[in-house]
Amino acid sequence: MTVTTRQWIHARAPVHNTLTPECFALREIALPALQAGEALVRVKLLNVHANTRMRMVTNNIPVGGTGEGNYACAEVVESLAPSLPVGSLIACQTGWQEYQIISAAAGAIGHGHASELVKDLNGTRSPWTYVFRPSLVRMWSPEVLMEMLGTSGMTAYFGVRECGPLMPRDQVAVAAVSGSVGSILAQLAKAAGSYVVGFAGGRERCQWVVEILGIDRCLDYRAPDFLTQLEESFPTGIDFYSDGVGGSLTEQVVQKINVNGRLFSYGAAGAFYADELAAPPQPLNMRRFFGISPEVEGILRRRNIKTELWMVDSFYHERLRAEEELSRLLTAGKVRPVHHGVHGFEKLPEAIIGLYNNPRAGKLQVSF
């Protein structure tokens, strides 16, 4: 039986780095018959990454193609892959479409190879393709599975662990604190008893952060007196800085990190949301792209600041332990999910456009 699916494609290149409805088009395609080791899945939820616009502008998502590497939660509806049984809820990578064929033998899209430990754990060759344990599916919605127990939660969890342990005496700064990783990391730091100050854009956003995340303070990094507020917030310096922004903010805040302090750098939101977009240099230098300039490198060396910078799948062989610890914190009310949900496959282009025109707190997720 032939299976067809609706699929959004990149229909027209953005003009002046601006996404519009004309940049997207809806089409219907036929999926091939299943081969050994493959499964047909129905996509239930897509995480929308902040780099989507950059990938479209730089033709990394080519005109006529779909965004193939989205992190998704899907239900297996037909399977010839023993590790992906029918009826299971899985994490995987998919395009902007309702149904897709997933191969257990395929590697990750846009990432390196999975380690042998991860392959053994997942039963697939991709760190992002695995079956959620039934207990987690009973406990948590797809939104929580893909945010708190997905790449955002895992990045925050392993970032705190690798740069930690965080202690009550620690002075913690969190950039992009209203974002998907920053909002979780700030809560983890507060759960450890640390003093936590976040950075966000706008007074209202900062007020929301303090009220919802329960951290000590939030500074508007766009305020004219930001550096004065930074000095007042950290009179004895910063012990741990979580940086998902990069750019000039990194250079400003690193000046306040104490000797033997710690820097966890995991993203480049400053580049993704900039008015002027430029493709990351190739070959990619993650340290430079994440805001660790030669000047910042000098400060890190002189102050013996421990720096962690990696892709989170480096730790996915320990995924089960992270899921259990994050679930425990969720159940205990120590952390809370923060995501912005949009429902409806038809609204996917609108949701992606809105990510840049009117960004909301937490991970943008489209369910259908």
C-alpha positions in Angstrom: 0.0 0.0 0.0 1.4 3.4 -1.0 1.7 5.9 1.9 1.6 9.6 1.1 2.4 12.4 3.4 2.1 16.2 3.5 5.4 18.0 3.6 6.4 21.6 3.9 9.4 22.6 1.8 11.7 25.6 1.5 10.0 27.2 -1.5 11.8 30.5 -1.9 15.0 32.0 -0.5 14.4 34.6 2.2 14.9 38.2 1.1 17.1 40.3 3.4 17.3 37.5 5.8 13.6 37.7 6.5 11.3 34.7 6.6 7.8 35.1 5.1 5.0 32.7 4.2 6.2 32.7 0.6 9.4 31.0 1.8 7.3 27.8 2.4 5.1 25.6 0.3 3.0 22.5 1.0 3.2 19.5 -1.2 2.2 15.8 -1.0 4.7 13.1 -1.6 4.6 9.3 -1.8 6.8 7.3 0.6 8.6 4.2 -0.7 7.8 0.7 0.6 9.6 -0.3 3.8 12.9 -2.1 3.6 14.5 -4.3 6.2 15.6 -2.3 9.2 13.2 0.5 8.5 10.0 1.8 10.2 7.2 4.1 9.2 6.5 6.7 11.8 3.7 9.3 12.4 5.3 12.5 13.6 3.6 13.9 16.7 5.8 16.8 17.6 8.8 18.8 16.1 11.3 20.8 18.0 12.1 24.0 16.0 15.8 24.9 16.3 17.0 28.5 16.5 19.3 27.9 13.5 16.4 27.2 11.1 16.5 30.6 9.5 20.2 30.6 9.1 20.1 27.2 7.4 17.5 28.5 5.0 19.3 31.7 4.3 22.6 29.9 3.6 20.8 27.2 1.5 21.8 24.5 4.0 18.1 23.7 3.7 18.0 24.0 -0.1 15.2 25.5 -2.1 12.8 22.7 -3.0 13.9 20.7 0.0 12.6 20.2 3.5 14.4 20.7 6.9 15.5 17.1 7.3 17.3 17.2 10.7 14.6 18.3 13.0 14.4 16.5 16.4 11.0 14.9 16.5 8.8 12.7 18.7 7.0 10.1 16.6 4.9 6.9 16.9 5.9 3.8 15.0 3.0 2.6 12.8 4.7 0.0 10.7 8.1 -1.6 11.2 10.7 -4.0 9.8 13.2 -2.9 12.4 13.3 -5.0 15.6 14.6 -2.0 17.6 11.7 0.2 16.6 8.6 -1.9 17.4 5.1 -0.9 16.2 3.3 1.3 18.8 6.4 2.6 20.4 7.0 6.3 20.9 10.5 7.3 19.6 12.8 10.2 19.3 14.2 10.7 15.8 15.1 13.2 13.1 12.5 14.0 10.5 11.6 16.6 7.8 8.7 19.1 8.1 6.2 16.3 7.4 3.5 14.1 9.0 4.9 10.7 8.1 8.4 9.5 7.5 10.5 6.4 7.0 13.2 6.0 9.7 16.1 3.6 9.3 17.8 2.0 12.3 20.9 1.7 10.2 21.1 5.4 9.3 23.5 7.8 11.0 22.6 11.2 12.3 21.7 14.0 9.9 24.1 16.9 10.3 26.1 15.3 13.1 29.0 12.8 13.5 28.8 9.1 14.1 27.4 7.7 17.3 29.8 5.9 19.6 29.6 2.1 20.0 28.1 2.6 23.4 25.3 4.8 22.1 24.6 2.4 19.2 24.3 -0.5 21.7 22.0 1.6 24.0 19.7 2.8 21.2 19.7 -0.2 18.9 20.3 2.2 16.1 23.3 4.0 14.5 22.1 7.5 15.4 22.3 9.1 18.9 18.9 10.8 18.1 17.0 7.7 17.1 15.8 5.6 20.1 12.6 4.3 21.8 11.4 6.2 24.8 11.0 3.8 27.8 7.3 3.0 28.5 7.6 4.4 32.1 8.7 7.8 30.7 5.9 7.8 28.2 3.4 7.1 31.0 4.9 9.9 33.1 5.5 12.7 30.6 3.9 14.2 27.6 5.8 14.4 24.2 6.4 18.1 24.9 8.3 17.2 28.1 10.0 14.2 26.6 11.4 16.3 23.8 12.4 19.3 25.9 13.2 18.4 29.4 14.3 14.9 28.6 15.5 15.8 25.1 18.5 17.8 23.8 17.7 20.9 25.8 17.5 19.2 29.2 20.4 16.9 28.4 22.6 19.8 27.4 21.8 21.6 30.6 22.2 18.5 32.7 25.6 17.4 31.3 26.8 21.1 31.2 26.2 21.4 35.0 27.7 18.1 35.6 30.9 18.6 33.5 31.5 22.1 34.8 30.3 21.3 38.3 29.4 20.3 40.8 27.5 23.5 41.6 27.5 24.4 45.3 25.4 26.8 47.4 28.5 29.1 47.5 28.6 29.4 43.7 27.7 32.6 41.9 26.1 31.5 38.7 25.3 33.6 35.5 23.1 32.2 32.8 22.8 33.9 29.4 19.7 33.2 27.2 18.0 32.3 30.5 14.5 32.3 28.9 15.7 29.9 26.2 15.3 26.2 26.1 18.6 25.3 27.6 19.2 28.3 29.7 15.8 28.1 31.5 16.5 24.5 32.5 20.1 25.1 33.5 19.1 28.1 35.7 16.6 25.9 37.5 19.2 23.2 38.0 21.6 25.7 39.5 19.0 27.0 41.8 18.1 23.5 42.9 21.7 23.1 43.8 21.4 26.1 46.1 23.5 28.5 44.0 22.9 32.2 43.6 21.6 32.6 40.1 21.4 35.6 37.8 20.1 35.3 34.3 20.4 37.5 31.2 17.4 38.1 28.9 16.2 40.7 26.5 13.7 43.2 27.8 12.3 44.2 31.2 9.1 42.1 30.9 11.1 39.0 29.9 13.3 39.5 32.9 10.3 39.8 35.2 8.8 36.6 33.8 12.1 34.8 34.3 12.3 35.6 38.0 8.7 34.8 38.6 8.5 31.5 36.7 12.0 30.1 37.1 12.5 31.3 40.7 16.0 32.6 40.3 17.5 35.5 42.2 17.7 38.1 39.5 17.5 38.7 35.8 19.3 41.5 33.9 18.3 43.0 30.6 21.4 42.7 28.5 20.2 45.4 26.2 19.9 48.0 29.0 22.3 50.9 28.8 23.5 50.3 32.3 23.9 46.5 31.9 27.6 46.5 32.9 26.8 48.5 36.0 24.0 46.0 36.9 26.4 43.1 36.2 28.9 44.6 38.6 26.2 45.1 41.3 24.9 41.5 40.9 28.3 39.9 41.2 30.4 42.0 43.6 32.7 39.0 44.3 32.7 37.8 40.7 31.2 34.9 38.7 32.1 31.3 39.5 30.1 29.6 36.7 28.9 31.1 33.4 26.4 29.3 31.1 26.7 30.9 27.7 24.3 30.0 24.8 24.6 33.5 23.2 28.2 34.2 22.1 29.3 37.5 20.6 29.9 40.7 22.5 27.9 39.4 25.6 30.5 36.7 26.0 33.3 39.2 26.0 31.6 41.4 28.6 30.7 38.6 31.0 33.9 36.7 30.8 35.6 39.7 32.3 33.8 39.0 35.6 34.6 35.2 35.8 36.8 34.5 38.8 40.2 32.7 38.8 39.5 29.0 38.6 36.0 29.7 37.5 34.0 27.7 34.9 32.5 28.5 31.5 30.0 26.3 29.8 29.5 27.4 26.2 26.9 25.6 24.2 25.4 27.8 21.5 25.4 30.9 19.3 21.9 32.5 19.7 23.5 35.9 19.1 24.4 34.8 15.6 21.1 32.9 14.9 18.9 35.9 15.8 21.1 38.6 14.3 19.7 40.9 11.6 22.7 40.1 9.4 23.3 36.4 9.0 26.6 34.8 8.0 27.2 31.1 7.5 29.5 29.5 10.1 33.0 29.3 8.8 34.0 26.0 7.3 35.6 24.0 8.6 33.6 24.9 11.7 35.6 26.3 14.6 33.0 25.8 17.4 35.0 27.9 19.9 35.0 30.9 17.7 31.4 30.4 16.5 30.2 30.2 20.1 31.9 33.5 21.0 35.3 32.4 22.4 37.4 35.0 20.6 41.2 35.2 20.8 40.7 37.9 23.5 38.4 35.6 25.5 40.9 32.8 25.1 43.5 35.0 26.7 41.3 35.7 29.7 40.5 32.0 30.1 44.2 31.0 30.1 45.3 33.8 32.5 42.5 33.0 35.0 42.7 29.2 34.6 39.0 29.1 33.8 37.7 25.6 33.0 35.9 25.6 29.7 33.4 23.0 28.4 32.3 23.1 24.8 30.8 20.1 23.0 27.8 18.6 21.3 25.5 16.9 23.8 25.5 13.6 22.0 29.0 13.1 23.3 27.3 12.0 26.5 24.3 10.1 25.2 25.7 6.8 26.4 24.6 8.1 29.8 21.2 9.2 28.6 19.2 6.8 30.9 20.8 8.2 34.0 20.1 11.8 32.9 16.5 10.9 32.1 16.1 9.4 35.6 17.6 12.4 37.4 15.7 15.0 35.5 12.5 13.0 36.0 13.2 13.0 39.7 13.7 16.7 39.8 10.5 17.2 37.7 8.5 15.0 40.1 9.8 16.8 43.1 9.0 20.2 41.6 12.6 21.3 41.6 12.4 22.1 37.9 9.5 22.9 35.6 9.2 22.5 31.8 9.3 25.7 29.8 8.2 25.4 26.2 6.1 27.3 23.7 3.7 25.0 21.9 1.9 25.5 18.5 -0.6 22.9 17.5 -1.4 22.1 13.9 0.7 21.0 10.9 -0.7 23.8 8.9 0.8 26.3 11.3 4.4 25.1 11.0 5.6 27.9 8.7 3.9 30.5 10.9 5.6 29.1 14.0 9.0 29.2 12.4 8.5 32.8 11.2 7.3 33.8 14.6 10.4 32.3 16.3 12.3 35.4 14.9 9.6 38.0 14.9 8.2 37.4 18.3 10.4 34.9 20.3 8.8 33.2 23.2 10.3 31.5 26.3 11.5 27.9 26.1 11.7 25.5 23.2 9.4 26.2 20.2 7.5 22.9 19.5 4.9 22.2 16.8 2.6 19.3 17.5 0.2 17.6 15.1 
